[in-house]
Amino acid sequence: MPNVNLGLIGFGEWARGAYVPTLSTLDNVEVVAVAARSAATRQRAREMLGEAVATTADYREVLADASVDAVLVAVPNALHREVAVAALAQGKHLFLELPIALVRGDVRAVLDAATSADRLVQFDFELRYLPVAQAVQRLVARGDVGRPLSASVDLSCNWGRGGGDFSDPLARAAFYLWVGAWYLDMLDVLLGGLAPRGAQVTGIRAFNGPMLDQGHALLEYDSGAVGRFSHSILSPKVGTFVTGWLLGEEGELVVDFQEGTLTKYSAAGSVNEGQHPPKRPVHGWAGMRESLESFVSAVGEGTPVVADAEVARRVHEAAFACHEADQRARGERE
């Protein structure tokens, strides 16, 4: 595979902890440029990536660098639209962190630019790249459990126990847009890619101000299927636990996304569909390594990406439906 030259726009904790460890193990990748606001962060980039890496405070200089094939964008949410649209206008392949944005118009602008560009655009739905998620997609596409009727995804973690460290005030008030998109994506995987037509939400706010600490979202689809996403960020258990379930006309699937276990149930009995563990998690997030490796491979070989604009459009519609339902429910309670 041809060598791929990358530019990193944003070099905060996520880029340092999730991107660099994976990229450093890939033989066909070189990070040639980094944009970061502070001189201290740019110095940190040179220390981690080598003195040969070009550093700048202006991301536009990275985009203007003809040697850069693709950029990984990990900047604050409010800058996603500006940087993503500029990157595509400069002809760079794009890897963009989630959420795309917390405003519909900004999401639409990025997706429109991604759809019309002749460059690869991958949105970092890293759970979709887990081996077990890909195994689920194969079984659903093959019709192993028949037409999907109902699916659920459950997230349990301790991020907000006793009050979490959530720095973005807008994100605190928009759980489904800020965090929920990754797990609503797993509903999309289980249901075979259905766009929702509406949602209902209930839950509690306990320790983190406007953030929905624990909640249940029920989504309806034009096919007649229903989906449920339940979450709690108040668990006393250390770790992140994500499980899923799908009921089809001819059977069921039960999946542990973190552990990689998948079981199929039918009238004939249960079948262990094998172990599909993630590769060594980067920064603690299963699927991150697979996601980055897939993007680099797609850029080098010119193949399509999995988490493309259509996936992002469906999942963000689900996220906005849940967010708006939560805001309505909160207004009614108040």
Secondary structure, DSSP 8 states (H G I E B T S, - for coil): ---EEEEEE--SHHIIIIIHHHHTT-TTEEEEEEE-SSHHHHHHHHHHH-TTSEEES-HHHHHH-TT--EEEE---GGGHHHHHHHHHHTT-EEEE-S-S-SSHHHHHHHHHHHHH-SS-EEE--GGGGSHHHHHHHHHHHHTTT-SEEEEEEEEEE-TTTTS-----HHHHT-HHHHTHHHHHHHHHHHTTS--EEEEEEEEE--SSTTS-SEEEEEEEETTS-EEEEEEES--SSSSEEEEEEEEETTEEEEEETTTTEEEEEETTEEEEEEE---SS-BTTBTTHHHHHHHHHHHHHHT---SS-HHHHHHHHHHHHHHHHHHHHHHHHH-
